[in-house]
Amino acid sequence: MRVLRGKEVRNRIFKDIEVQIKNFEDSPRLLSIVIGDDPASVAYSNAKGRKAAALGVMFKCLNINEKTSQKDAEGIIKDEIKNFDPDGIIIETPVPGHLDFVRLTNLIPPYADVDCQRMDNLGRLLSGKPLYIPATPGAVLEILKHYDIETEGKDIVIVGRSMTVGMPLSVLLLRKSSSANATVTVCHSRTKNLREHSKRADILIVAAGKPGLIDAEMTSPKSIIIDVGTNYIDGKLVGDVDFESISEKVSAATPVPGGVGPVTTAFLLKNLVNAYERKRNKIKHGAGL
């Protein structure tokens, strides 16, 4: 089995970012908002902070107590945006159930929505004219491209229909493009006979948030597996795929950790650099943001 590691992909993106940042007058600013103490959210925010610092990006993590009311959370976020003046903003998911995520994302200025979390930016993605491609779907596409994995005419099955990964990724893979043009099936918690769908896939992308959901019996020798899962069990990060089980059967797969995750962070910082340039150009020419 070919192991599709994210390190090479991440390093290539970071080299491009370093070249761009050297030409900037000041440092791009990234604001990560964590509401609550979800382990995956905290881990990804910390990872962004480490890489941002290494690249010369100003990074700030805004931690908000999970019991904070909608009104108070909105007030805290508004004040931080005003004070920090970020070029890019991401609200880490999940957020506590009592909060309205859409209302929170509406606080993000469109140009600063580097993970495509606003509903209008998701609409632009659907129309084929996105401001930014969401970081995790973008990371999946970068991995497929780096390892010369063709998608055109392929049968791709996505397990998971979140607005963070599954839904936008399905749209991106359906585009009329040589790097897309796939036949896409989106499976979810109500899908019957998931095994039938997963076994026939040329490329199986799993983003369900359920550790060990996919094992060898749900794959075939032709399968290329992209595991987007981020689950913590006894403090250990694991994916949605039983990597050991599938390793002796499938054609190729990403590991967890070390697969999609590092590329996701790199892709988000790539979007941040583009947001910085977009903001500066609009200010220079007197256009609205």
C-alpha positions as CSV (number, residue, x, y, z in Angstrom):
1,M,0.0,0.0,0.0
2,R,1.2,3.5,-0.9
3,V,1.1,5.8,2.1
4,L,0.0,9.3,1.1
5,R,1.8,11.5,3.6
6,G,1.0,15.2,3.9
7,K,4.5,16.5,4.8
8,E,5.8,17.0,1.3
9,V,2.6,18.7,0.2
10,R,2.6,21.0,3.3
11,N,6.3,21.9,2.8
12,R,5.7,22.9,-0.8
13,I,2.8,25.2,0.2
14,F,4.8,26.7,3.0
15,K,7.7,27.5,0.6
16,D,5.3,29.5,-1.6
17,I,3.9,31.3,1.4
18,E,7.4,32.3,2.6
19,V,8.2,33.8,-0.7
20,Q,5.0,35.9,-0.7
21,I,5.4,37.1,2.9
22,K,8.9,38.4,2.3
23,N,7.4,41.0,-0.1
24,F,4.8,42.2,2.4
25,E,5.1,45.5,4.3
26,D,3.9,43.9,7.5
27,S,2.8,40.5,8.8
28,P,-0.6,38.9,8.0
29,R,-2.8,38.5,11.0
30,L,-4.8,35.3,11.8
31,L,-7.5,35.1,14.5
32,S,-8.6,31.6,15.6
33,I,-11.8,31.5,17.7
34,V,-12.2,28.5,20.0
35,I,-15.5,28.3,21.9
36,G,-15.4,25.6,24.5
37,D,-12.6,22.9,25.0
38,D,-13.2,20.4,22.2
39,P,-9.8,18.6,21.9
40,A,-9.7,18.6,18.1
41,S,-10.5,22.3,18.0
42,V,-7.9,23.2,20.6
43,A,-5.3,21.0,18.8
44,Y,-5.9,22.5,15.4
45,S,-5.8,26.0,16.8
46,N,-2.5,25.3,18.5
47,A,-1.1,23.8,15.3
48,K,-2.1,26.9,13.3
49,G,-0.4,29.1,16.0
50,R,2.9,27.1,15.8
51,K,3.1,27.2,12.0
52,A,1.9,30.8,11.8
53,A,4.8,31.9,14.1
54,A,7.3,29.9,12.1
55,L,6.2,31.8,8.9
56,G,6.1,35.2,10.5
57,V,2.3,35.4,10.7
58,M,0.8,37.2,13.7
59,F,-1.5,34.7,15.3
60,K,-4.1,35.1,18.1
61,C,-6.3,32.5,19.7
62,L,-9.5,33.9,21.2
63,N,-10.8,31.4,23.8
64,I,-14.5,31.8,24.8
65,N,-16.1,29.8,27.6
66,E,-18.5,27.1,26.4
67,K,-21.3,28.5,28.6
68,T,-21.1,32.0,27.1
69,S,-24.5,33.2,25.7
70,Q,-25.0,34.0,22.0
71,K,-25.2,37.7,22.7
72,D,-22.1,37.8,24.8
73,A,-20.1,35.6,22.4
74,E,-21.0,37.9,19.5
75,G,-19.9,40.9,21.6
76,I,-16.6,39.3,22.5
77,I,-15.9,38.4,18.8
78,K,-16.8,41.9,17.5
79,D,-14.5,43.5,20.0
80,E,-11.6,41.2,19.2
81,I,-12.0,41.8,15.4
82,K,-12.0,45.5,16.0
83,N,-9.0,45.4,18.3
84,F,-6.8,42.8,16.5
85,D,-7.8,43.8,12.9
86,P,-7.2,40.3,11.5
87,D,-6.7,39.6,7.8
88,G,-8.2,36.1,8.3
89,I,-10.6,34.6,10.8
90,I,-11.7,31.1,11.5
91,I,-14.2,29.9,14.1
92,E,-13.1,26.4,15.2
93,T,-15.7,23.7,15.1
94,P,-17.7,22.3,16.7
95,V,-19.2,25.1,18.7
96,P,-21.5,24.5,21.7
97,G,-25.0,23.4,20.7
98,H,-26.8,26.4,22.2
99,L,-24.9,28.8,19.8
100,D,-26.1,29.8,16.3
101,F,-23.1,29.1,14.2
102,V,-24.4,31.0,11.1
103,R,-24.9,34.2,13.2
104,L,-21.3,33.8,14.5
105,T,-19.9,33.4,11.0
106,N,-21.8,36.5,9.8
107,L,-19.5,38.5,12.1
108,I,-16.5,37.6,9.9
109,P,-15.9,40.2,7.1
110,P,-16.3,38.4,3.8
111,Y,-12.6,39.1,2.7
112,A,-11.4,37.6,6.1
113,D,-13.4,34.3,5.8
114,V,-10.4,32.2,5.0
115,D,-12.2,28.9,5.7
116,C,-15.3,29.8,3.7
117,Q,-17.6,29.6,6.7
118,R,-20.1,32.4,5.8
119,M,-23.2,31.3,4.0
120,D,-22.7,33.8,1.2
121,N,-19.1,32.5,0.6
122,L,-20.4,29.0,0.5
123,G,-22.9,30.2,-2.1
124,R,-20.0,31.6,-4.2
125,L,-18.3,28.2,-3.9
126,L,-21.5,26.5,-5.2
127,S,-21.7,28.9,-8.1
128,G,-18.1,28.2,-9.1
129,K,-16.7,31.6,-8.1
130,P,-15.4,31.1,-4.5
131,L,-13.4,33.8,-2.7
132,Y,-11.6,31.0,-1.0
133,I,-11.7,27.2,-1.0
134,P,-12.2,25.8,2.5
135,A,-9.0,24.6,4.0
136,T,-9.8,20.9,4.6
137,P,-11.4,20.3,1.1
138,G,-8.5,22.3,-0.3
139,A,-6.0,20.0,1.5
140,V,-7.7,16.9,0.0
141,L,-7.4,18.3,-3.5
142,E,-3.8,19.2,-2.9
143,I,-3.0,15.7,-1.8
144,L,-4.7,14.2,-4.8
145,K,-2.8,16.5,-7.1
146,H,0.6,16.0,-5.5
147,Y,0.3,12.2,-5.8
148,D,-1.0,12.4,-9.4
149,I,-4.3,10.7,-8.5
150,E,-6.7,11.3,-11.3
151,T,-10.3,12.3,-10.4
152,E,-11.7,12.7,-13.9
153,G,-14.3,10.1,-14.6
154,K,-13.6,8.3,-11.3
155,D,-16.2,7.1,-8.9
156,I,-15.6,9.0,-5.6
157,V,-17.5,8.3,-2.5
158,I,-17.5,10.8,0.4
159,V,-18.7,9.7,3.8
160,G,-19.9,12.7,5.7
161,R,-22.1,15.6,4.7
162,S,-20.8,18.5,6.9
163,M,-20.7,22.0,5.6
164,T,-17.0,22.0,6.6
165,V,-15.8,19.0,4.5
166,G,-18.3,16.7,2.8
167,M,-20.7,19.2,1.1
168,P,-18.1,21.7,-0.3
169,L,-15.7,18.9,-1.3
170,S,-18.5,17.2,-3.3
171,V,-19.1,20.5,-5.2
172,L,-15.4,20.9,-5.9
173,L,-15.0,17.4,-7.2
174,L,-18.0,17.8,-9.5
175,R,-16.6,20.9,-11.2
176,K,-15.9,20.9,-15.0
177,S,-12.1,20.7,-14.5
178,S,-9.4,18.2,-15.3
179,S,-8.7,18.1,-11.6
180,A,-12.3,17.3,-10.8
181,N,-14.9,15.9,-13.3
182,A,-15.7,13.0,-10.9
183,T,-18.9,11.1,-10.3
184,V,-19.6,11.8,-6.6
185,T,-21.7,10.0,-4.1
186,V,-22.2,11.5,-0.6
187,C,-23.0,9.0,2.1
188,H,-24.1,9.9,5.7
189,S,-25.6,8.5,8.9
190,R,-28.9,7.5,7.1
191,T,-27.2,5.8,4.1
192,K,-28.3,2.2,3.7
193,N,-25.7,-0.4,2.9
194,L,-22.7,1.9,3.3
195,R,-20.4,-1.0,2.6
196,E,-21.8,-1.3,-1.0
197,H,-20.9,2.3,-1.7
198,S,-17.5,2.3,-0.1
199,K,-16.4,-1.0,-1.8
200,R,-17.1,0.3,-5.3
201,A,-15.3,3.6,-4.8
202,D,-12.2,4.4,-6.8
203,I,-11.5,7.1,-4.2
204,L,-13.0,6.9,-0.7
205,I,-12.9,10.1,1.3
206,V,-14.0,9.6,4.9
207,A,-15.0,12.7,7.0
208,A,-17.7,11.3,9.4
209,G,-16.1,11.9,12.8
210,K,-16.5,8.2,13.8
211,P,-13.2,6.4,14.7
212,G,-12.8,3.0,13.0
213,L,-15.8,3.5,10.8
214,I,-14.1,2.1,7.7
215,D,-12.2,-1.2,7.9
216,A,-10.8,-3.6,5.3
217,E,-14.2,-5.3,4.7
218,M,-15.5,-1.9,3.4
219,T,-12.8,-1.4,0.8
220,S,-11.4,-3.1,-2.3
221,P,-7.9,-3.6,-3.7
222,K,-8.4,-0.6,-6.0
223,S,-9.4,1.8,-3.2
224,I,-7.6,5.0,-2.6
225,I,-8.5,6.2,0.9
226,I,-8.4,9.8,2.1
227,D,-9.0,9.9,5.9
228,V,-10.2,13.3,7.1
229,G,-11.2,12.1,10.5
230,T,-9.9,13.7,13.7
231,N,-10.9,11.8,16.8
232,Y,-9.2,11.6,20.2
233,I,-9.3,8.3,22.1
234,D,-7.5,8.3,25.4
235,G,-5.5,11.4,24.3
236,K,-4.5,9.8,21.0
237,L,-5.4,11.2,17.6
238,V,-7.0,8.7,15.3
239,G,-8.9,8.8,12.0
240,D,-12.2,7.4,10.8
241,V,-10.4,4.6,9.0
242,D,-8.9,1.5,10.7
243,F,-5.5,2.1,9.1
244,E,-3.9,-1.1,10.2
245,S,-6.9,-3.1,8.9
246,I,-6.9,-1.5,5.4
247,S,-3.1,-1.3,5.0
248,E,-2.8,-4.8,3.6
249,K,-5.6,-4.5,1.1
250,V,-6.1,-1.1,-0.5
251,S,-4.0,0.7,-3.1
252,A,-3.2,3.9,-1.2
253,A,-4.2,5.8,2.0
254,T,-3.5,8.8,4.1
255,P,-2.4,8.2,7.7
256,V,-3.8,9.9,10.8
257,P,-1.9,11.8,12.0
258,G,0.4,12.9,9.2
259,G,-2.0,13.0,6.3
260,V,-4.7,15.6,5.6
261,G,-4.2,17.5,8.9
262,P,-0.8,19.2,8.1
263,V,-2.0,20.2,4.6
264,T,-5.2,21.7,6.0
265,T,-3.1,24.1,8.2
266,A,-0.9,25.0,5.3
267,F,-3.9,25.6,3.0
268,L,-5.5,27.8,5.6
269,L,-2.4,29.9,5.8
270,K,-2.3,30.1,2.0
271,N,-5.8,31.5,2.1
272,L,-4.6,34.0,4.7
273,V,-1.9,35.3,2.5
274,N,-4.4,35.8,-0.3
275,A,-6.8,37.5,2.2
276,Y,-3.9,39.9,3.2
277,E,-3.3,40.8,-0.4
278,R,-7.0,41.2,-1.1
279,K,-7.4,43.5,1.8
280,R,-4.4,45.7,1.0
281,N,-5.4,46.0,-2.7
282,K,-8.9,47.1,-1.8
283,I,-7.7,49.7,0.7
284,K,-5.1,51.0,-1.8
285,H,-7.8,51.5,-4.4
286,G,-10.4,52.8,-2.0
287,A,-12.8,49.9,-2.6
288,G,-15.1,48.5,0.1
289,L,-14.1,45.3,1.9
